[in-house]
Amino acid sequence: MLGNELRKARTAAKMTQEKLSYAAGIDRSYISILEHDKQSPTVDLLFRICDALGVSASGLLSQVEAERKAKK
């Protein structure tokens, strides 16, 4: 679920995985792993990604929570 919201935020910011990875200081392949929900980021990493995307971590997580509630 978080991966889907990260992908939405990245595409809304008109960024490629490569541009986001550079801006956040992490490997591009890790962005892919996160977007495919194969791993979850640490809180620190989530903040770095959100800062690079220009979105708040709380806003992103509230989207994940809303999606999760909708699936119940």
Backbone as XML, in Angstrom:
<?xml version="1.0"?>
<chain id="A" units="angstrom">
  <residue number="1" name="MET">
    <atom name="N" x="0.807" y="-1.195" z="0.000"/>
    <atom name="CA" x="0.000" y="0.000" z="0.000"/>
    <atom name="C" x="0.857" y="1.268" z="0.000"/>
  </residue>
  <residue number="2" name="LEU">
    <atom name="N" x="1.904" y="1.281" z="0.830"/>
    <atom name="CA" x="2.781" y="2.448" z="0.861"/>
    <atom name="C" x="3.467" y="2.627" z="-0.485"/>
  </residue>
  <residue number="3" name="GLY">
    <atom name="N" x="3.852" y="1.524" z="-1.095"/>
    <atom name="CA" x="4.520" y="1.599" z="-2.389"/>
    <atom name="C" x="3.670" y="2.273" z="-3.442"/>
  </residue>
  <residue number="4" name="ASN">
    <atom name="N" x="2.395" y="1.952" z="-3.442"/>
    <atom name="CA" x="1.478" y="2.555" z="-4.408"/>
    <atom name="C" x="1.380" y="4.064" z="-4.195"/>
  </residue>
  <residue number="5" name="GLU">
    <atom name="N" x="1.314" y="4.487" z="-2.946"/>
    <atom name="CA" x="1.233" y="5.924" z="-2.641"/>
    <atom name="C" x="2.548" y="6.631" z="-2.972"/>
  </residue>
  <residue number="6" name="LEU">
    <atom name="N" x="3.667" y="5.950" z="-2.742"/>
    <atom name="CA" x="4.951" y="6.539" z="-3.129"/>
    <atom name="C" x="5.017" y="6.736" z="-4.637"/>
  </residue>
  <residue number="7" name="ARG">
    <atom name="N" x="4.561" y="5.736" z="-5.389"/>
    <atom name="CA" x="4.569" y="5.837" z="-6.854"/>
    <atom name="C" x="3.665" y="6.975" z="-7.318"/>
  </residue>
  <residue number="8" name="LYS">
    <atom name="N" x="2.485" y="7.094" z="-6.719"/>
    <atom name="CA" x="1.567" y="8.185" z="-7.078"/>
    <atom name="C" x="2.218" y="9.549" z="-6.814"/>
  </residue>
  <residue number="9" name="ALA">
    <atom name="N" x="2.845" y="9.682" z="-5.655"/>
    <atom name="CA" x="3.489" y="10.960" z="-5.303"/>
    <atom name="C" x="4.649" y="11.249" z="-6.249"/>
  </residue>
  <residue number="10" name="ARG">
    <atom name="N" x="5.412" y="10.223" z="-6.603"/>
    <atom name="CA" x="6.541" y="10.423" z="-7.511"/>
    <atom name="C" x="6.066" y="10.841" z="-8.896"/>
  </residue>
  <residue number="11" name="THR">
    <atom name="N" x="5.044" y="10.180" z="-9.409"/>
    <atom name="CA" x="4.559" y="10.541" z="-10.740"/>
    <atom name="C" x="3.886" y="11.918" z="-10.720"/>
  </residue>
  <residue number="12" name="ALA">
    <atom name="N" x="3.209" y="12.246" z="-9.618"/>
    <atom name="CA" x="2.609" y="13.584" z="-9.501"/>
    <atom name="C" x="3.689" y="14.666" z="-9.482"/>
  </residue>
  <residue number="13" name="ALA">
    <atom name="N" x="4.850" y="14.330" z="-8.922"/>
    <atom name="CA" x="5.968" y="15.270" z="-8.885"/>
    <atom name="C" x="6.744" y="15.259" z="-10.203"/>
  </residue>
  <residue number="14" name="LYS">
    <atom name="N" x="6.297" y="14.434" z="-11.153"/>
    <atom name="CA" x="6.940" y="14.306" z="-12.469"/>
    <atom name="C" x="8.419" y="13.946" z="-12.338"/>
  </residue>
  <residue number="15" name="MET">
    <atom name="N" x="8.655" y="12.970" z="-11.475"/>
    <atom name="CA" x="10.020" y="12.504" z="-11.251"/>
    <atom name="C" x="10.140" y="11.045" z="-11.670"/>
  </residue>
  <residue number="16" name="THR">
    <atom name="N" x="11.275" y="10.703" z="-12.223"/>
    <atom name="CA" x="11.576" y="9.302" z="-12.480"/>
    <atom name="C" x="12.131" y="8.703" z="-11.186"/>
  </residue>
  <residue number="17" name="GLN">
    <atom name="N" x="12.208" y="7.386" z="-11.150"/>
    <atom name="CA" x="12.817" y="6.751" z="-9.992"/>
    <atom name="C" x="14.266" y="7.214" z="-9.848"/>
  </residue>
  <residue number="18" name="GLU">
    <atom name="N" x="14.931" y="7.393" z="-10.959"/>
    <atom name="CA" x="16.327" y="7.824" z="-10.922"/>
    <atom name="C" x="16.458" y="9.230" z="-10.331"/>
  </residue>
  <residue number="19" name="LYS">
    <atom name="N" x="15.601" y="10.165" z="-10.764"/>
    <atom name="CA" x="15.657" y="11.526" z="-10.225"/>
    <atom name="C" x="15.338" y="11.537" z="-8.736"/>
  </residue>
  <residue number="20" name="LEU">
    <atom name="N" x="14.344" y="10.745" z="-8.332"/>
    <atom name="CA" x="13.988" y="10.678" z="-6.915"/>
    <atom name="C" x="15.132" y="10.084" z="-6.100"/>
  </residue>
  <residue number="21" name="SER">
    <atom name="N" x="15.736" y="9.029" z="-6.613"/>
    <atom name="CA" x="16.829" y="8.399" z="-5.867"/>
    <atom name="C" x="17.989" y="9.379" z="-5.676"/>
  </residue>
  <residue number="22" name="TYR">
    <atom name="N" x="18.290" y="10.150" z="-6.706"/>
    <atom name="CA" x="19.354" y="11.157" z="-6.601"/>
    <atom name="C" x="18.991" y="12.224" z="-5.568"/>
  </residue>
  <residue number="23" name="ALA">
    <atom name="N" x="17.757" y="12.721" z="-5.639"/>
    <atom name="CA" x="17.314" y="13.785" z="-4.727"/>
    <atom name="C" x="17.267" y="13.309" z="-3.276"/>
  </residue>
  <residue number="24" name="ALA">
    <atom name="N" x="16.927" y="12.042" z="-3.074"/>
    <atom name="CA" x="16.825" y="11.504" z="-1.711"/>
    <atom name="C" x="18.123" y="10.870" z="-1.232"/>
  </residue>
  <residue number="25" name="GLY">
    <atom name="N" x="19.078" y="10.704" z="-2.138"/>
    <atom name="CA" x="20.360" y="10.130" z="-1.758"/>
    <atom name="C" x="20.322" y="8.644" z="-1.507"/>
  </residue>
  <residue number="26" name="ILE">
    <atom name="N" x="19.503" y="7.930" z="-2.282"/>
    <atom name="CA" x="19.419" y="6.472" z="-2.143"/>
    <atom name="C" x="19.505" y="5.826" z="-3.518"/>
  </residue>
  <residue number="27" name="ASP">
    <atom name="N" x="19.690" y="4.533" z="-3.544"/>
    <atom name="CA" x="19.820" y="3.808" z="-4.805"/>
    <atom name="C" x="18.476" y="3.703" z="-5.532"/>
  </residue>
  <residue number="28" name="ARG">
    <atom name="N" x="18.502" y="3.817" z="-6.857"/>
    <atom name="CA" x="17.282" y="3.736" z="-7.648"/>
    <atom name="C" x="16.587" y="2.394" z="-7.474"/>
  </residue>
  <residue number="29" name="SER">
    <atom name="N" x="17.349" y="1.326" z="-7.376"/>
    <atom name="CA" x="16.728" y="0.010" z="-7.231"/>
    <atom name="C" x="15.941" y="-0.091" z="-5.925"/>
  </residue>
  <residue number="30" name="TYR">
    <atom name="N" x="16.378" y="0.653" z="-4.896"/>
    <atom name="CA" x="15.647" y="0.641" z="-3.635"/>
    <atom name="C" x="14.294" y="1.338" z="-3.776"/>
  </residue>
  <residue number="31" name="ILE">
    <atom name="N" x="14.224" y="2.375" z="-4.590"/>
    <atom name="CA" x="12.937" y="3.030" z="-4.870"/>
    <atom name="C" x="11.972" y="2.000" z="-5.478"/>
  </residue>
  <residue number="32" name="SER">
    <atom name="N" x="12.466" y="1.227" z="-6.412"/>
    <atom name="CA" x="11.643" y="0.197" z="-7.043"/>
    <atom name="C" x="11.173" y="-0.827" z="-6.015"/>
  </residue>
  <residue number="33" name="ILE">
    <atom name="N" x="12.070" y="-1.245" z="-5.145"/>
    <atom name="CA" x="11.707" y="-2.214" z="-4.104"/>
    <atom name="C" x="10.600" y="-1.643" z="-3.220"/>
  </residue>
  <residue number="34" name="LEU">
    <atom name="N" x="10.712" y="-0.377" z="-2.855"/>
    <atom name="CA" x="9.690" y="0.267" z="-2.022"/>
    <atom name="C" x="8.363" y="0.372" z="-2.762"/>
  </residue>
  <residue number="35" name="GLU">
    <atom name="N" x="8.407" y="0.773" z="-4.035"/>
    <atom name="CA" x="7.180" y="0.945" z="-4.807"/>
    <atom name="C" x="6.464" y="-0.385" z="-5.063"/>
  </residue>
  <residue number="36" name="HIS">
    <atom name="N" x="7.201" y="-1.467" z="-5.020"/>
    <atom name="CA" x="6.590" y="-2.792" z="-5.197"/>
    <atom name="C" x="6.256" y="-3.455" z="-3.860"/>
  </residue>
  <residue number="37" name="ASP">
    <atom name="N" x="6.331" y="-2.677" z="-2.779"/>
    <atom name="CA" x="6.002" y="-3.141" z="-1.423"/>
    <atom name="C" x="6.785" y="-4.379" z="-1.009"/>
  </residue>
  <residue number="38" name="LYS">
    <atom name="N" x="8.025" y="-4.476" z="-1.462"/>
    <atom name="CA" x="8.873" y="-5.607" z="-1.065"/>
    <atom name="C" x="9.585" y="-5.317" z="0.244"/>
  </residue>
  <residue number="39" name="GLN">
    <atom name="N" x="9.721" y="-4.043" z="0.575"/>
    <atom name="CA" x="10.283" y="-3.604" z="1.849"/>
    <atom name="C" x="9.595" y="-2.315" z="2.252"/>
  </residue>
  <residue number="40" name="SER">
    <atom name="N" x="9.730" y="-1.988" z="3.531"/>
    <atom name="CA" x="9.221" y="-0.711" z="4.037"/>
    <atom name="C" x="10.403" y="0.158" z="4.428"/>
  </residue>
  <residue number="41" name="PRO">
    <atom name="N" x="10.308" y="1.456" z="4.171"/>
    <atom name="CA" x="11.426" y="2.340" z="4.522"/>
    <atom name="C" x="11.477" y="2.619" z="6.017"/>
  </residue>
  <residue number="42" name="THR">
    <atom name="N" x="12.647" y="2.986" z="6.491"/>
    <atom name="CA" x="12.750" y="3.481" z="7.865"/>
    <atom name="C" x="12.062" y="4.847" z="7.907"/>
  </residue>
  <residue number="43" name="VAL">
    <atom name="N" x="11.796" y="5.327" z="9.083"/>
    <atom name="CA" x="11.167" y="6.644" z="9.222"/>
    <atom name="C" x="12.075" y="7.714" z="8.632"/>
  </residue>
  <residue number="44" name="ASP">
    <atom name="N" x="13.364" y="7.629" z="8.915"/>
    <atom name="CA" x="14.315" y="8.600" z="8.379"/>
    <atom name="C" x="14.290" y="8.598" z="6.851"/>
  </residue>
  <residue number="45" name="LEU">
    <atom name="N" x="14.311" y="7.426" z="6.264"/>
    <atom name="CA" x="14.291" y="7.319" z="4.811"/>
    <atom name="C" x="12.977" y="7.829" z="4.233"/>
  </residue>
  <residue number="46" name="LEU">
    <atom name="N" x="11.874" y="7.545" z="4.904"/>
    <atom name="CA" x="10.579" y="8.051" z="4.446"/>
    <atom name="C" x="10.579" y="9.572" z="4.413"/>
  </residue>
  <residue number="47" name="PHE">
    <atom name="N" x="11.152" y="10.206" z="5.439"/>
    <atom name="CA" x="11.238" y="11.667" z="5.455"/>
    <atom name="C" x="12.111" y="12.190" z="4.315"/>
  </residue>
  <residue number="48" name="ARG">
    <atom name="N" x="13.224" y="11.523" z="4.043"/>
    <atom name="CA" x="14.096" y="11.946" z="2.942"/>
    <atom name="C" x="13.376" y="11.851" z="1.605"/>
  </residue>
  <residue number="49" name="ILE">
    <atom name="N" x="12.644" y="10.771" z="1.403"/>
    <atom name="CA" x="11.894" y="10.590" z="0.153"/>
    <atom name="C" x="10.804" y="11.648" z="0.036"/>
  </residue>
  <residue number="50" name="CYS">
    <atom name="N" x="10.062" y="11.853" z="1.116"/>
    <atom name="CA" x="8.978" y="12.842" z="1.088"/>
    <atom name="C" x="9.517" y="14.251" z="0.870"/>
  </residue>
  <residue number="51" name="ASP">
    <atom name="N" x="10.644" y="14.575" z="1.490"/>
    <atom name="CA" x="11.261" y="15.881" z="1.269"/>
    <atom name="C" x="11.626" y="16.049" z="-0.205"/>
  </residue>
  <residue number="52" name="ALA">
    <atom name="N" x="12.187" y="15.007" z="-0.799"/>
    <atom name="CA" x="12.573" y="15.064" z="-2.214"/>
    <atom name="C" x="11.354" y="15.209" z="-3.116"/>
  </residue>
  <residue number="53" name="LEU">
    <atom name="N" x="10.232" y="14.619" z="-2.698"/>
    <atom name="CA" x="8.998" y="14.694" z="-3.483"/>
    <atom name="C" x="8.211" y="15.981" z="-3.225"/>
  </residue>
  <residue number="54" name="GLY">
    <atom name="N" x="8.534" y="16.665" z="-2.142"/>
    <atom name="CA" x="7.792" y="17.873" z="-1.788"/>
    <atom name="C" x="6.435" y="17.576" z="-1.182"/>
  </residue>
  <residue number="55" name="VAL">
    <atom name="N" x="6.320" y="16.430" z="-0.497"/>
    <atom name="CA" x="5.080" y="16.061" z="0.179"/>
    <atom name="C" x="5.395" y="15.789" z="1.640"/>
  </residue>
  <residue number="56" name="SER">
    <atom name="N" x="4.364" y="15.837" z="2.474"/>
    <atom name="CA" x="4.578" y="15.531" z="3.888"/>
    <atom name="C" x="4.445" y="14.030" z="4.115"/>
  </residue>
  <residue number="57" name="ALA">
    <atom name="N" x="5.237" y="13.527" z="5.038"/>
    <atom name="CA" x="5.152" y="12.112" z="5.387"/>
    <atom name="C" x="3.783" y="11.804" z="5.993"/>
  </residue>
  <residue number="58" name="SER">
    <atom name="N" x="3.273" y="12.717" z="6.793"/>
    <atom name="CA" x="1.967" y="12.483" z="7.414"/>
    <atom name="C" x="0.859" y="12.423" z="6.368"/>
  </residue>
  <residue number="59" name="GLY">
    <atom name="N" x="0.948" y="13.269" z="5.364"/>
    <atom name="CA" x="-0.045" y="13.246" z="4.289"/>
    <atom name="C" x="0.017" y="11.955" z="3.497"/>
  </residue>
  <residue number="60" name="LEU">
    <atom name="N" x="1.223" y="11.507" z="3.214"/>
    <atom name="CA" x="1.400" y="10.259" z="2.479"/>
    <atom name="C" x="0.861" y="9.088" z="3.291"/>
  </residue>
  <residue number="61" name="LEU">
    <atom name="N" x="1.185" y="9.057" z="4.578"/>
    <atom name="CA" x="0.703" y="7.969" z="5.425"/>
    <atom name="C" x="-0.806" y="8.013" z="5.626"/>
  </residue>
  <residue number="62" name="SER">
    <atom name="N" x="-1.385" y="9.206" z="5.629"/>
    <atom name="CA" x="-2.849" y="9.278" z="5.760"/>
    <atom name="C" x="-3.529" y="8.700" z="4.512"/>
  </residue>
  <residue number="63" name="GLN">
    <atom name="N" x="-2.892" y="8.860" z="3.356"/>
    <atom name="CA" x="-3.414" y="8.251" z="2.126"/>
    <atom name="C" x="-3.345" y="6.730" z="2.232"/>
  </residue>
  <residue number="64" name="VAL">
    <atom name="N" x="-2.250" y="6.216" z="2.769"/>
    <atom name="CA" x="-2.101" y="4.774" z="2.964"/>
    <atom name="C" x="-3.171" y="4.267" z="3.938"/>
  </residue>
  <residue number="65" name="GLU">
    <atom name="N" x="-3.386" y="5.010" z="5.006"/>
    <atom name="CA" x="-4.398" y="4.613" z="5.983"/>
    <atom name="C" x="-5.799" y="4.610" z="5.369"/>
  </residue>
  <residue number="66" name="ALA">
    <atom name="N" x="-6.112" y="5.613" z="4.573"/>
    <atom name="CA" x="-7.426" y="5.678" z="3.930"/>
    <atom name="C" x="-7.605" y="4.511" z="2.964"/>
  </residue>
  <residue number="67" name="GLU">
    <atom name="N" x="-6.563" y="4.180" z="2.222"/>
    <atom name="CA" x="-6.629" y="3.053" z="1.293"/>
    <atom name="C" x="-6.820" y="1.741" z="2.046"/>
  </residue>
  <residue number="68" name="ARG">
    <atom name="N" x="-6.121" y="1.617" z="3.162"/>
    <atom name="CA" x="-6.230" y="0.417" z="3.982"/>
    <atom name="C" x="-7.646" y="0.257" z="4.538"/>
  </residue>
  <residue number="69" name="LYS">
    <atom name="N" x="-8.238" y="1.356" z="5.027"/>
    <atom name="CA" x="-9.599" y="1.293" z="5.576"/>
    <atom name="C" x="-10.615" y="0.963" z="4.486"/>
  </residue>
  <residue number="70" name="ALA">
    <atom name="N" x="-10.381" y="1.476" z="3.280"/>
    <atom name="CA" x="-11.302" y="1.230" z="2.182"/>
    <atom name="C" x="-11.317" y="-0.248" z="1.774"/>
  </residue>
  <residue number="71" name="LYS">
    <atom name="N" x="-10.226" y="-0.937" z="2.012"/>
    <atom name="CA" x="-10.137" y="-2.349" z="1.628"/>
    <atom name="C" x="-10.744" y="-3.282" z="2.662"/>
  </residue>
  <residue number="72" name="LYS">
    <atom name="N" x="-11.076" y="-2.764" z="3.835"/>
    <atom name="CA" x="-11.662" y="-3.616" z="4.897"/>
    <atom name="C" x="-13.091" y="-3.941" z="4.628"/>
  </residue>
</chain>
